[in-house]
């Protein structure tokens, strides 16, 4: 593979990442080719030593997603990290899907149920005192507040579990990344 072909495939794999990051990565790999040429190596030898550009792009995307998740733990960074992981572990994801999808589905269902409980508590709190709630107005107010408080506590626990699940996926991705044969060999 020639230098231009390698860089073209690397850029294609990095498509969608910020342009300044892509430019920095491409400049780094251009330097590898220049250093190889200075040592008298052909473009094909340097490209072979660097590895598959598609795989390099997946690894670099995963690293960027992982760093983004580590620096800003938000739903969008979590989603980006999970997508980057799925790109890296394309084969392993087929094994993980039957495990991860039900867990994510249950978590989503629990979040929806928690939201419904919170809204029900709000309804009890607001409408209960005026609708002849069993036990009277005070029981309706306390019941509504209690239901809403329980929903908030469950949502907080679910958030902690969600963060733990995403961290476990990132841990597996890092393990997967280290176990794979490195795309860049230290001696090159």
VMD Tcl script that builds the backbone (N, CA, C; Angstrom):
set m [mol new atoms 564]
animate dup $m
set s [atomselect $m all]
$s set {name element resname resid chain x y z} {
  {N N UNK 1 A 0.844 -1.170 0.000}
  {CA C UNK 1 A 0.000 0.000 0.000}
  {C C UNK 1 A 0.896 1.242 0.000}
  {N N UNK 2 A 0.511 2.201 -0.800}
  {CA C UNK 2 A 1.302 3.428 -0.896}
  {C C UNK 2 A 0.931 4.387 0.230}
  {N N UNK 3 A 1.748 5.403 0.347}
  {CA C UNK 3 A 1.531 6.430 1.370}
  {C C UNK 3 A 0.163 7.099 1.184}
  {N N UNK 4 A -0.129 7.493 -0.052}
  {CA C UNK 4 A -1.396 8.171 -0.321}
  {C C UNK 4 A -2.598 7.274 -0.026}
  {N N UNK 5 A -2.496 6.007 -0.394}
  {CA C UNK 5 A -3.578 5.054 -0.129}
  {C C UNK 5 A -3.773 4.886 1.380}
  {N N UNK 6 A -2.671 4.755 2.119}
  {CA C UNK 6 A -2.732 4.603 3.567}
  {C C UNK 6 A -3.418 5.826 4.198}
  {N N UNK 7 A -2.972 7.016 3.827}
  {CA C UNK 7 A -3.521 8.255 4.391}
  {C C UNK 7 A -4.993 8.409 4.001}
  {N N UNK 8 A -5.333 8.062 2.766}
  {CA C UNK 8 A -6.721 8.161 2.317}
  {C C UNK 8 A -7.617 7.243 3.147}
  {N N UNK 9 A -7.189 6.000 3.366}
  {CA C UNK 9 A -7.981 5.053 4.150}
  {C C UNK 9 A -8.055 5.468 5.618}
  {N N UNK 10 A -6.966 6.033 6.138}
  {CA C UNK 10 A -6.972 6.516 7.522}
  {C C UNK 10 A -7.964 7.667 7.674}
  {N N UNK 11 A -7.938 8.618 6.735}
  {CA C UNK 11 A -8.875 9.743 6.776}
  {C C UNK 11 A -10.319 9.254 6.665}
  {N N UNK 12 A -10.551 8.272 5.814}
  {CA C UNK 12 A -11.908 7.732 5.659}
  {C C UNK 12 A -12.387 7.106 6.968}
  {N N UNK 13 A -11.496 6.434 7.675}
  {CA C UNK 13 A -11.862 5.824 8.951}
  {C C UNK 13 A -12.084 6.837 10.059}
  {N N UNK 14 A -11.463 8.005 9.929}
  {CA C UNK 14 A -11.591 9.055 10.950}
  {C C UNK 14 A -12.699 10.048 10.619}
  {N N UNK 15 A -13.419 9.802 9.529}
  {CA C UNK 15 A -14.475 10.716 9.103}
  {C C UNK 15 A -15.487 10.902 10.234}
  {N N UNK 16 A -15.850 12.159 10.457}
  {CA C UNK 16 A -16.797 12.475 11.523}
  {C C UNK 16 A -16.132 13.017 12.782}
  {N N UNK 17 A -14.830 12.814 12.893}
  {CA C UNK 17 A -14.105 13.377 14.024}
  {C C UNK 17 A -13.785 14.840 13.718}
  {N N UNK 18 A -13.497 15.647 14.742}
  {CA C UNK 18 A -13.151 17.053 14.476}
  {C C UNK 18 A -11.961 17.162 13.529}
  {N N UNK 19 A -12.040 18.119 12.604}
  {CA C UNK 19 A -11.025 18.256 11.563}
  {C C UNK 19 A -9.633 18.525 12.124}
  {N N UNK 20 A -9.540 19.294 13.215}
  {CA C UNK 20 A -8.217 19.566 13.775}
  {C C UNK 20 A -7.587 18.300 14.339}
  {N N UNK 21 A -8.401 17.426 14.916}
  {CA C UNK 21 A -7.899 16.149 15.437}
  {C C UNK 21 A -7.452 15.263 14.286}
  {N N UNK 22 A -8.253 15.193 13.233}
  {CA C UNK 22 A -7.901 14.382 12.069}
  {C C UNK 22 A -6.604 14.898 11.456}
  {N N UNK 23 A -6.481 16.223 11.317}
  {CA C UNK 23 A -5.269 16.803 10.731}
  {C C UNK 23 A -4.041 16.465 11.571}
  {N N UNK 24 A -4.186 16.502 12.886}
  {CA C UNK 24 A -3.065 16.174 13.776}
  {C C UNK 24 A -2.660 14.706 13.627}
  {N N UNK 25 A -3.651 13.825 13.568}
  {CA C UNK 25 A -3.371 12.390 13.416}
  {C C UNK 25 A -2.710 12.122 12.072}
  {N N UNK 26 A -3.251 12.709 11.011}
  {CA C UNK 26 A -2.689 12.498 9.674}
  {C C UNK 26 A -1.261 13.027 9.617}
  {N N UNK 27 A -1.009 14.184 10.223}
  {CA C UNK 27 A 0.349 14.742 10.240}
  {C C UNK 27 A 1.306 13.794 10.955}
  {N N UNK 28 A 0.835 13.165 12.019}
  {CA C UNK 28 A 1.675 12.211 12.754}
  {C C UNK 28 A 2.048 11.021 11.864}
  {N N UNK 29 A 1.069 10.495 11.121}
  {CA C UNK 29 A 1.359 9.353 10.260}
  {C C UNK 29 A 2.163 9.762 9.033}
  {N N UNK 30 A 2.008 11.006 8.580}
  {CA C UNK 30 A 2.859 11.518 7.497}
  {C C UNK 30 A 4.320 11.520 7.965}
  {N N UNK 31 A 4.542 11.889 9.226}
  {CA C UNK 31 A 5.893 11.887 9.786}
  {C C UNK 31 A 6.488 10.477 9.808}
  {N N UNK 32 A 5.646 9.471 10.066}
  {CA C UNK 32 A 6.133 8.087 10.031}
  {C C UNK 32 A 6.659 7.739 8.636}
  {N N UNK 33 A 5.922 8.159 7.615}
  {CA C UNK 33 A 6.358 7.885 6.252}
  {C C UNK 33 A 7.636 8.650 5.915}
  {N N UNK 34 A 7.728 9.899 6.373}
  {CA C UNK 34 A 8.935 10.690 6.116}
  {C C UNK 34 A 10.144 10.088 6.828}
  {N N UNK 35 A 9.951 9.650 8.065}
  {CA C UNK 35 A 11.053 9.029 8.810}
  {C C UNK 35 A 11.483 7.722 8.139}
  {N N UNK 36 A 10.506 6.956 7.655}
  {CA C UNK 36 A 10.832 5.717 6.954}
  {C C UNK 36 A 11.592 5.973 5.669}
  {N N UNK 37 A 11.196 6.998 4.929}
  {CA C UNK 37 A 11.894 7.349 3.692}
  {C C UNK 37 A 13.321 7.802 4.001}
  {N N UNK 38 A 13.503 8.532 5.098}
  {CA C UNK 38 A 14.843 8.982 5.490}
  {C C UNK 38 A 15.741 7.802 5.851}
  {N N UNK 39 A 15.124 6.719 6.322}
  {CA C UNK 39 A 15.889 5.506 6.659}
  {C C UNK 39 A 16.072 4.598 5.450}
  {N N UNK 40 A 15.510 4.997 4.308}
  {CA C UNK 40 A 15.659 4.196 3.100}
  {C C UNK 40 A 14.603 3.124 2.944}
  {N N UNK 41 A 13.533 3.202 3.686}
  {CA C UNK 41 A 12.459 2.207 3.580}
  {C C UNK 41 A 11.437 2.665 2.547}
  {N N UNK 42 A 10.811 1.719 1.884}
  {CA C UNK 42 A 9.796 2.058 0.885}
  {C C UNK 42 A 8.476 2.401 1.584}
  {N N UNK 43 A 7.583 3.035 0.833}
  {CA C UNK 43 A 6.266 3.374 1.367}
  {C C UNK 43 A 5.504 2.119 1.777}
  {N N UNK 44 A 5.667 1.048 0.982}
  {CA C UNK 44 A 4.981 -0.199 1.277}
  {C C UNK 44 A 5.472 -0.794 2.601}
  {N N UNK 45 A 6.783 -0.708 2.855}
  {CA C UNK 45 A 7.332 -1.232 4.112}
  {C C UNK 45 A 6.807 -0.432 5.310}
  {N N UNK 46 A 6.776 0.873 5.170}
  {CA C UNK 46 A 6.283 1.717 6.271}
  {C C UNK 46 A 4.797 1.443 6.511}
  {N N UNK 47 A 4.023 1.364 5.438}
  {CA C UNK 47 A 2.583 1.099 5.572}
  {C C UNK 47 A 2.346 -0.255 6.228}
  {N N UNK 48 A 3.117 -1.265 5.829}
  {CA C UNK 48 A 2.972 -2.589 6.437}
  {C C UNK 48 A 3.329 -2.556 7.923}
  {N N UNK 49 A 4.360 -1.786 8.269}
  {CA C UNK 49 A 4.768 -1.692 9.675}
  {C C UNK 49 A 3.725 -0.956 10.510}
  {N N UNK 50 A 3.047 0.029 9.916}
  {CA C UNK 50 A 2.029 0.776 10.659}
  {C C UNK 50 A 0.758 -0.040 10.854}
  {N N UNK 51 A 0.475 -0.955 9.975}
  {CA C UNK 51 A -0.711 -1.797 10.116}
  {C C UNK 51 A -1.861 -1.316 9.256}
  {N N UNK 52 A -2.993 -1.905 9.494}
  {CA C UNK 52 A -4.198 -1.603 8.726}
  {C C UNK 52 A -4.726 -0.223 9.122}
  {N N UNK 53 A -4.847 0.704 8.162}
  {CA C UNK 53 A -5.322 2.049 8.506}
  {C C UNK 53 A -6.765 2.062 9.029}
  {N N UNK 54 A -7.585 1.142 8.566}
  {CA C UNK 54 A -8.954 1.064 9.075}
  {C C UNK 54 A -8.976 0.708 10.549}
  {N N UNK 55 A -8.150 -0.232 10.904}
  {CA C UNK 55 A -8.066 -0.634 12.313}
  {C C UNK 55 A -7.466 0.478 13.163}
  {N N UNK 56 A -6.440 1.139 12.626}
  {CA C UNK 56 A -5.864 2.279 13.342}
  {C C UNK 56 A -6.936 3.329 13.609}
  {N N UNK 57 A -7.752 3.603 12.601}
  {CA C UNK 57 A -8.808 4.612 12.758}
  {C C UNK 57 A -9.794 4.188 13.841}
  {N N UNK 58 A -10.177 2.902 13.870}
  {CA C UNK 58 A -11.097 2.424 14.909}
  {C C UNK 58 A -10.476 2.574 16.292}
  {N N UNK 59 A -9.189 2.236 16.417}
  {CA C UNK 59 A -8.515 2.370 17.708}
  {C C UNK 59 A -8.435 3.834 18.133}
  {N N UNK 60 A -8.134 4.716 17.183}
  {CA C UNK 60 A -8.038 6.143 17.498}
  {C C UNK 60 A -9.405 6.724 17.861}
  {N N UNK 61 A -10.450 6.263 17.185}
  {CA C UNK 61 A -11.802 6.710 17.523}
  {C C UNK 61 A -12.182 6.241 18.920}
  {N N UNK 62 A -11.829 5.004 19.253}
  {CA C UNK 62 A -12.125 4.498 20.593}
  {C C UNK 62 A -11.386 5.312 21.646}
  {N N UNK 63 A -10.112 5.579 21.405}
  {CA C UNK 63 A -9.332 6.377 22.364}
  {C C UNK 63 A -9.953 7.759 22.555}
  {N N UNK 64 A -10.392 8.380 21.463}
  {CA C UNK 64 A -11.013 9.704 21.562}
  {C C UNK 64 A -12.329 9.619 22.328}
  {N N UNK 65 A -13.129 8.597 22.045}
  {CA C UNK 65 A -14.393 8.415 22.770}
  {C C UNK 65 A -14.172 8.138 24.243}
  {N N UNK 66 A -13.153 7.335 24.531}
  {CA C UNK 66 A -12.829 7.011 25.925}
  {C C UNK 66 A -12.374 8.265 26.665}
  {N N UNK 67 A -11.488 9.051 26.045}
  {CA C UNK 67 A -11.018 10.290 26.691}
  {C C UNK 67 A -12.172 11.270 26.891}
  {N N UNK 68 A -13.074 11.346 25.926}
  {CA C UNK 68 A -14.229 12.230 26.052}
  {C C UNK 68 A -15.113 11.788 27.219}
  {N N UNK 69 A -15.330 10.486 27.373}
  {CA C UNK 69 A -16.133 9.958 28.480}
  {C C UNK 69 A -15.440 10.230 29.815}
  {N N UNK 70 A -14.122 10.075 29.845}
  {CA C UNK 70 A -13.380 10.320 31.085}
  {C C UNK 70 A -13.422 11.791 31.485}
  {N N UNK 71 A -13.400 12.700 30.519}
  {CA C UNK 71 A -13.348 14.124 30.853}
  {C C UNK 71 A -14.730 14.720 31.110}
  {N N UNK 72 A -15.742 14.248 30.423}
  {CA C UNK 72 A -17.091 14.804 30.583}
  {C C UNK 72 A -18.098 13.666 30.597}
  {N N UNK 73 A -18.522 13.275 31.764}
  {CA C UNK 73 A -19.476 12.164 31.880}
  {C C UNK 73 A -20.891 12.684 31.669}
  {N N UNK 74 A -21.283 12.626 30.422}
  {CA C UNK 74 A -22.622 13.084 30.050}
  {C C UNK 74 A -23.262 12.010 29.165}
  {N N UNK 75 A -24.569 12.081 28.977}
  {CA C UNK 75 A -25.208 11.091 28.097}
  {C C UNK 75 A -24.626 11.091 26.683}
  {N N UNK 76 A -24.292 12.276 26.141}
  {CA C UNK 76 A -23.748 12.305 24.778}
  {C C UNK 76 A -22.346 11.702 24.725}
  {N N UNK 77 A -21.514 11.954 25.750}
  {CA C UNK 77 A -20.176 11.355 25.747}
  {C C UNK 77 A -20.264 9.852 25.987}
  {N N UNK 78 A -21.253 9.424 26.776}
  {CA C UNK 78 A -21.447 7.986 26.989}
  {C C UNK 78 A -21.837 7.308 25.680}
  {N N UNK 79 A -22.770 7.929 24.961}
  {CA C UNK 79 A -23.201 7.374 23.684}
  {C C UNK 79 A -22.040 7.334 22.692}
  {N N UNK 80 A -21.241 8.403 22.652}
  {CA C UNK 80 A -20.080 8.436 21.767}
  {C C UNK 80 A -19.069 7.361 22.116}
  {N N UNK 81 A -18.849 7.145 23.409}
  {CA C UNK 81 A -17.907 6.115 23.840}
  {C C UNK 81 A -18.410 4.722 23.474}
  {N N UNK 82 A -19.705 4.494 23.642}
  {CA C UNK 82 A -20.270 3.179 23.304}
  {C C UNK 82 A -20.163 2.941 21.792}
  {N N UNK 83 A -20.457 3.957 20.986}
  {CA C UNK 83 A -20.333 3.798 19.530}
  {C C UNK 83 A -18.890 3.563 19.113}
  {N N UNK 84 A -17.954 4.264 19.757}
  {CA C UNK 84 A -16.535 4.056 19.443}
  {C C UNK 84 A -16.116 2.645 19.826}
  {N N UNK 85 A -16.616 2.167 20.959}
  {CA C UNK 85 A -16.317 0.798 21.380}
  {C C UNK 85 A -16.872 -0.198 20.378}
  {N N UNK 86 A -18.096 0.045 19.919}
  {CA C UNK 86 A -18.694 -0.872 18.950}
  {C C UNK 86 A -17.893 -0.900 17.659}
  {N N UNK 87 A -17.323 0.229 17.276}
  {CA C UNK 87 A -16.487 0.262 16.086}
  {C C UNK 87 A -15.199 -0.517 16.276}
  {N N UNK 88 A -14.638 -0.463 17.467}
  {CA C UNK 88 A -13.391 -1.171 17.745}
  {C C UNK 88 A -13.620 -2.668 17.844}
  {N N UNK 89 A -14.653 -3.044 18.524}
  {CA C UNK 89 A -14.883 -4.456 18.806}
  {C C UNK 89 A -15.966 -5.026 17.899}
  {N N UNK 90 A -15.797 -4.852 16.602}
  {CA C UNK 90 A -16.841 -5.274 15.670}
  {C C UNK 90 A -17.137 -6.771 15.763}
  {N N UNK 91 A -16.138 -7.581 15.975}
  {CA C UNK 91 A -16.369 -9.028 16.096}
  {C C UNK 91 A -16.905 -9.345 17.491}
  {N N UNK 92 A -16.255 -8.814 18.506}
  {CA C UNK 92 A -16.670 -9.099 19.876}
  {C C UNK 92 A -18.053 -8.564 20.186}
  {N N UNK 93 A -18.472 -7.537 19.475}
  {CA C UNK 93 A -19.777 -6.959 19.760}
  {C C UNK 93 A -20.876 -7.972 19.467}
  {N N UNK 94 A -20.647 -8.869 18.510}
  {CA C UNK 94 A -21.634 -9.906 18.230}
  {C C UNK 94 A -21.797 -10.840 19.423}
  {N N UNK 95 A -20.724 -11.040 20.164}
  {CA C UNK 95 A -20.784 -11.869 21.365}
  {C C UNK 95 A -21.413 -11.079 22.510}
  {N N UNK 96 A -21.104 -9.803 22.600}
  {CA C UNK 96 A -21.593 -8.973 23.699}
  {C C UNK 96 A -23.036 -8.523 23.518}
  {N N UNK 97 A -23.522 -8.427 22.287}
  {CA C UNK 97 A -24.869 -7.904 22.052}
  {C C UNK 97 A -25.948 -8.619 22.855}
  {N N UNK 98 A -25.947 -9.964 22.909}
  {CA C UNK 98 A -26.991 -10.630 23.695}
  {C C UNK 98 A -26.907 -10.320 25.191}
  {N N UNK 99 A -25.774 -9.848 25.643}
  {CA C UNK 99 A -25.623 -9.494 27.054}
  {C C UNK 99 A -25.941 -8.013 27.262}
  {N N UNK 100 A -25.362 -7.167 26.420}
  {CA C UNK 100 A -25.463 -5.716 26.622}
  {C C UNK 100 A -26.862 -5.193 26.284}
  {N N UNK 101 A -27.458 -5.635 25.189}
  {CA C UNK 101 A -28.759 -5.091 24.795}
  {C C UNK 101 A -29.850 -5.338 25.826}
  {N N UNK 102 A -29.985 -6.539 26.395}
  {CA C UNK 102 A -31.001 -6.696 27.441}
  {C C UNK 102 A -30.734 -5.819 28.665}
  {N N UNK 103 A -29.469 -5.672 29.023}
  {CA C UNK 103 A -29.147 -4.817 30.172}
  {C C UNK 103 A -29.542 -3.381 29.878}
  {N N UNK 104 A -29.186 -2.888 28.680}
  {CA C UNK 104 A -29.566 -1.521 28.310}
  {C C UNK 104 A -31.082 -1.375 28.221}
  {N N UNK 105 A -31.764 -2.398 27.722}
  {CA C UNK 105 A -33.230 -2.362 27.645}
  {C C UNK 105 A -33.873 -2.317 29.022}
  {N N UNK 106 A -33.364 -3.113 29.944}
  {CA C UNK 106 A -33.889 -3.108 31.312}
  {C C UNK 106 A -33.638 -1.753 31.965}
  {N N UNK 107 A -32.431 -1.216 31.763}
  {CA C UNK 107 A -32.111 0.090 32.347}
  {C C UNK 107 A -33.048 1.167 31.791}
  {N N UNK 108 A -33.280 1.143 30.499}
  {CA C UNK 108 A -34.182 2.115 29.891}
  {C C UNK 108 A -35.591 1.954 30.454}
  {N N UNK 109 A -36.048 0.705 30.553}
  {CA C UNK 109 A -37.381 0.449 31.112}
  {C C UNK 109 A -37.502 0.929 32.547}
  {N N UNK 110 A -36.455 0.712 33.339}
  {CA C UNK 110 A -36.481 1.182 34.721}
  {C C UNK 110 A -36.489 2.708 34.804}
  {N N UNK 111 A -35.747 3.364 33.914}
  {CA C UNK 111 A -35.785 4.827 33.888}
  {C C UNK 111 A -37.190 5.331 33.528}
  {N N UNK 112 A -37.838 4.687 32.562}
  {CA C UNK 112 A -39.196 5.081 32.178}
  {C C UNK 112 A -40.157 4.844 33.340}
  {N N UNK 113 A -40.035 3.697 34.014}
  {CA C UNK 113 A -40.901 3.402 35.159}
  {C C UNK 113 A -40.670 4.398 36.291}
  {N N UNK 114 A -39.421 4.784 36.494}
  {CA C UNK 114 A -39.109 5.768 37.535}
  {C C UNK 114 A -39.723 7.117 37.191}
  {N N UNK 115 A -39.649 7.514 35.939}
  {CA C UNK 115 A -40.274 8.764 35.516}
  {C C UNK 115 A -41.786 8.693 35.715}
  {N N UNK 116 A -42.387 7.556 35.373}
  {CA C UNK 116 A -43.832 7.388 35.569}
  {C C UNK 116 A -44.188 7.462 37.060}
  {N N UNK 117 A -43.377 6.860 37.922}
  {CA C UNK 117 A -43.628 6.921 39.370}
  {C C UNK 117 A -43.518 8.363 39.871}
  {N N UNK 118 A -42.531 9.103 39.354}
  {CA C UNK 118 A -42.365 10.504 39.756}
  {C C UNK 118 A -43.597 11.319 39.348}
  {N N UNK 119 A -44.044 11.121 38.111}
  {CA C UNK 119 A -45.226 11.846 37.639}
  {C C UNK 119 A -46.477 11.443 38.410}
  {N N UNK 120 A -46.597 10.160 38.736}
  {CA C UNK 120 A -47.740 9.695 39.537}
  {C C UNK 120 A -47.710 10.326 40.919}
  {N N UNK 121 A -46.528 10.408 41.509}
  {CA C UNK 121 A -46.405 11.069 42.813}
  {C C UNK 121 A -46.809 12.528 42.731}
  {N N UNK 122 A -46.410 13.192 41.651}
  {CA C UNK 122 A -46.816 14.592 41.456}
  {C C UNK 122 A -48.316 14.724 41.294}
  {N N UNK 123 A -48.906 13.792 40.588}
  {CA C UNK 123 A -50.358 13.817 40.414}
  {C C UNK 123 A -51.059 13.612 41.753}
  {N N UNK 124 A -50.586 12.647 42.540}
  {CA C UNK 124 A -51.162 12.400 43.873}
  {C C UNK 124 A -51.002 13.637 44.752}
  {N N UNK 125 A -49.826 14.253 44.682}
  {CA C UNK 125 A -49.549 15.436 45.496}
  {C C UNK 125 A -50.490 16.593 45.137}
  {N N UNK 126 A -50.723 16.780 43.857}
  {CA C UNK 126 A -51.533 17.916 43.421}
  {C C UNK 126 A -53.032 17.621 43.491}
  {N N UNK 127 A -53.447 16.483 42.957}
  {CA C UNK 127 A -54.881 16.194 42.853}
  {C C UNK 127 A -55.433 15.464 44.064}
  {N N UNK 128 A -54.590 14.768 44.803}
  {CA C UNK 128 A -55.051 13.954 45.932}
  {C C UNK 128 A -55.841 14.706 46.982}
  {N N UNK 129 A -55.374 15.840 47.453}
  {CA C UNK 129 A -56.120 16.546 48.512}
  {C C UNK 129 A -57.509 17.011 48.083}
  {N N UNK 130 A -57.739 17.180 46.776}
  {CA C UNK 130 A -59.016 17.701 46.294}
  {C C UNK 130 A -59.934 16.612 45.746}
  {N N UNK 131 A -59.485 15.357 45.778}
  {CA C UNK 131 A -60.288 14.302 45.146}
  {C C UNK 131 A -60.805 13.281 46.141}
  {N N UNK 132 A -60.771 13.586 47.388}
  {CA C UNK 132 A -61.267 12.637 48.384}
  {C C UNK 132 A -60.332 11.444 48.522}
  {N N UNK 133 A -59.052 11.707 48.556}
  {CA C UNK 133 A -58.045 10.650 48.666}
  {C C UNK 133 A -58.265 9.862 49.965}
  {N N UNK 134 A -58.174 8.520 49.924}
  {CA C UNK 134 A -58.378 7.740 51.156}
  {C C UNK 134 A -57.360 8.150 52.219}
  {N N UNK 135 A -57.840 8.555 53.362}
  {CA C UNK 135 A -56.957 8.961 54.442}
  {C C UNK 135 A -56.870 10.459 54.589}
  {N N UNK 136 A -57.389 11.200 53.641}
  {CA C UNK 136 A -57.428 12.643 53.763}
  {C C UNK 136 A -56.346 13.358 52.980}
  {N N UNK 137 A -56.351 14.667 53.085}
  {CA C UNK 137 A -55.445 15.527 52.325}
  {C C UNK 137 A -53.996 15.348 52.763}
  {N N UNK 138 A -53.764 15.221 54.084}
  {CA C UNK 138 A -52.394 15.070 54.574}
  {C C UNK 138 A -51.759 13.774 54.061}
  {N N UNK 139 A -52.518 12.706 54.042}
  {CA C UNK 139 A -52.007 11.432 53.520}
  {C C UNK 139 A -51.710 11.558 52.027}
  {N N UNK 140 A -52.547 12.277 51.286}
  {CA C UNK 140 A -52.317 12.476 49.857}
  {C C UNK 140 A -51.031 13.267 49.627}
  {N N UNK 141 A -50.831 14.330 50.404}
  {CA C UNK 141 A -49.622 15.150 50.246}
  {C C UNK 141 A -48.385 14.337 50.599}
  {N N UNK 142 A -48.420 13.651 51.735}
  {CA C UNK 142 A -47.255 12.844 52.146}
  {C C UNK 142 A -47.025 11.664 51.204}
  {N N UNK 143 A -48.112 11.046 50.737}
  {CA C UNK 143 A -47.986 9.936 49.783}
  {C C UNK 143 A -47.379 10.397 48.470}
  {N N UNK 144 A -47.820 11.559 47.989}
  {CA C UNK 144 A -47.266 12.113 46.751}
  {C C UNK 144 A -45.797 12.463 46.903}
  {N N UNK 145 A -45.458 13.129 48.016}
  {CA C UNK 145 A -44.050 13.473 48.262}
  {C C UNK 145 A -43.190 12.219 48.422}
  {N N UNK 146 A -43.728 11.232 49.119}
  {CA C UNK 146 A -42.978 9.978 49.308}
  {C C UNK 146 A -42.733 9.259 47.997}
  {N N UNK 147 A -43.755 9.205 47.147}
  {CA C UNK 147 A -43.611 8.551 45.842}
  {C C UNK 147 A -42.593 9.292 44.978}
  {N N UNK 148 A -42.657 10.616 44.994}
  {CA C UNK 148 A -41.704 11.400 44.212}
  {C C UNK 148 A -40.282 11.233 44.760}
  {N N UNK 149 A -40.143 11.208 46.074}
  {CA C UNK 149 A -38.821 11.026 46.688}
  {C C UNK 149 A -38.247 9.655 46.349}
  {N N UNK 150 A -39.087 8.640 46.408}
  {CA C UNK 150 A -38.625 7.292 46.058}
  {C C UNK 150 A -38.188 7.238 44.601}
  {N N UNK 151 A -38.945 7.900 43.726}
  {CA C UNK 151 A -38.589 7.913 42.295}
  {C C UNK 151 A -37.250 8.609 42.084}
  {N N UNK 152 A -37.009 9.713 42.792}
  {CA C UNK 152 A -35.732 10.423 42.660}
  {C C UNK 152 A -34.586 9.542 43.173}
  {N N UNK 153 A -34.799 8.846 44.288}
  {CA C UNK 153 A -33.761 7.962 44.825}
  {C C UNK 153 A -33.463 6.812 43.856}
  {N N UNK 154 A -34.492 6.233 43.283}
  {CA C UNK 154 A -34.294 5.139 42.326}
  {C C UNK 154 A -33.587 5.658 41.077}
  {N N UNK 155 A -33.952 6.853 40.623}
  {CA C UNK 155 A -33.288 7.435 39.448}
  {C C UNK 155 A -31.804 7.669 39.736}
  {N N UNK 156 A -31.484 8.110 40.944}
  {CA C UNK 156 A -30.078 8.314 41.301}
  {C C UNK 156 A -29.324 6.986 41.296}
  {N N UNK 157 A -29.937 5.948 41.848}
  {CA C UNK 157 A -29.298 4.621 41.830}
  {C C UNK 157 A -29.131 4.106 40.403}
  {N N UNK 158 A -30.157 4.297 39.583}
  {CA C UNK 158 A -30.060 3.861 38.187}
  {C C UNK 158 A -28.968 4.625 37.439}
  {N N UNK 159 A -28.800 5.901 37.764}
  {CA C UNK 159 A -27.731 6.677 37.145}
  {C C UNK 159 A -26.375 6.126 37.538}
  {N N UNK 160 A -26.210 5.793 38.802}
  {CA C UNK 160 A -24.946 5.197 39.249}
  {C C UNK 160 A -24.688 3.854 38.569}
  {N N UNK 161 A -25.724 3.045 38.447}
  {CA C UNK 161 A -25.573 1.752 37.769}
  {C C UNK 161 A -25.254 1.960 36.296}
  {N N UNK 162 A -25.881 2.955 35.662}
  {CA C UNK 162 A -25.596 3.255 34.253}
  {C C UNK 162 A -24.145 3.656 34.069}
  {N N UNK 163 A -23.639 4.496 34.962}
  {CA C UNK 163 A -22.230 4.893 34.884}
  {C C UNK 163 A -21.341 3.675 35.065}
  {N N UNK 164 A -21.704 2.798 35.991}
  {CA C UNK 164 A -20.920 1.579 36.200}
  {C C UNK 164 A -20.927 0.708 34.942}
  {N N UNK 165 A -22.072 0.584 34.293}
  {CA C UNK 165 A -22.166 -0.228 33.070}
  {C C UNK 165 A -21.297 0.372 31.966}
  {N N UNK 166 A -21.356 1.681 31.783}
  {CA C UNK 166 A -20.540 2.320 30.753}
  {C C UNK 166 A -19.060 2.166 31.085}
  {N N UNK 167 A -18.701 2.315 32.350}
  {CA C UNK 167 A -17.303 2.105 32.746}
  {C C UNK 167 A -16.873 0.658 32.478}
  {N N UNK 168 A -17.761 -0.298 32.710}
  {CA C UNK 168 A -17.433 -1.705 32.433}
  {C C UNK 168 A -17.227 -1.925 30.938}
  {N N UNK 169 A -18.060 -1.307 30.117}
  {CA C UNK 169 A -17.895 -1.426 28.660}
  {C C UNK 169 A -16.572 -0.798 28.235}
  {N N UNK 170 A -16.249 0.364 28.805}
  {CA C UNK 170 A -14.975 1.024 28.473}
  {C C UNK 170 A -13.793 0.177 28.960}
  {N N UNK 171 A -13.927 -0.436 30.123}
  {CA C UNK 171 A -12.870 -1.320 30.619}
  {C C UNK 171 A -12.665 -2.473 29.646}
  {N N UNK 172 A -13.763 -3.078 29.193}
  {CA C UNK 172 A -13.652 -4.173 28.244}
  {C C UNK 172 A -13.011 -3.691 26.952}
  {N N UNK 173 A -13.394 -2.483 26.512}
  {CA C UNK 173 A -12.795 -1.927 25.300}
  {C C UNK 173 A -11.304 -1.710 25.450}
  {N N UNK 174 A -10.891 -1.184 26.604}
  {CA C UNK 174 A -9.455 -0.986 26.848}
  {C C UNK 174 A -8.739 -2.330 26.885}
  {N N UNK 175 A -9.347 -3.327 27.505}
  {CA C UNK 175 A -8.763 -4.663 27.536}
  {C C UNK 175 A -8.660 -5.211 26.116}
  {N N UNK 176 A -9.705 -5.044 25.355}
  {CA C UNK 176 A -9.732 -5.505 23.968}
  {C C UNK 176 A -8.643 -4.793 23.164}
  {N N UNK 177 A -8.507 -3.512 23.384}
  {CA C UNK 177 A -7.523 -2.699 22.672}
  {C C UNK 177 A -6.109 -3.159 23.006}
  {N N UNK 178 A -5.846 -3.495 24.250}
  {CA C UNK 178 A -4.509 -3.940 24.651}
  {C C UNK 178 A -4.226 -5.366 24.205}
  {N N UNK 179 A -5.254 -6.203 24.139}
  {CA C UNK 179 A -5.054 -7.596 23.765}
  {C C UNK 179 A -4.803 -7.730 22.273}
  {N N UNK 180 A -5.419 -6.848 21.477}
  {CA C UNK 180 A -5.204 -6.892 20.033}
  {C C UNK 180 A -3.747 -6.627 19.711}
  {N N UNK 181 A -3.286 -7.189 18.628}
  {CA C UNK 181 A -1.912 -6.917 18.189}
  {C C UNK 181 A -1.794 -5.435 17.876}
  {N N UNK 182 A -0.820 -4.756 18.457}
  {CA C UNK 182 A -0.704 -3.312 18.231}
  {C C UNK 182 A -0.548 -2.988 16.759}
  {N N UNK 183 A -1.202 -1.918 16.332}
  {CA C UNK 183 A -1.119 -1.510 14.933}
  {C C UNK 183 A 0.217 -0.808 14.653}
  {N N UNK 184 A 0.781 -0.147 15.658}
  {CA C UNK 184 A 2.071 0.521 15.506}
  {C C UNK 184 A 3.066 -0.222 16.372}
  {N N UNK 185 A 4.109 -0.695 15.765}
  {CA C UNK 185 A 5.120 -1.449 16.499}
  {C C UNK 185 A 6.149 -0.480 17.060}
  {N N UNK 186 A 6.523 -0.630 18.345}
  {CA C UNK 186 A 7.466 0.308 18.952}
  {C C UNK 186 A 8.810 0.393 18.242}
  {N N UNK 187 A 9.228 -0.681 17.602}
  {CA C UNK 187 A 10.540 -0.645 16.962}
  {C C UNK 187 A 10.528 0.105 15.645}
  {N N UNK 188 A 9.335 0.488 15.153}
  {CA C UNK 188 A 9.252 1.196 13.862}
  {C C UNK 188 A 9.418 2.672 14.026}
}
mol reanalyze $m
mol bondsrecalc $m
mol representation Tube
mol addrep $m
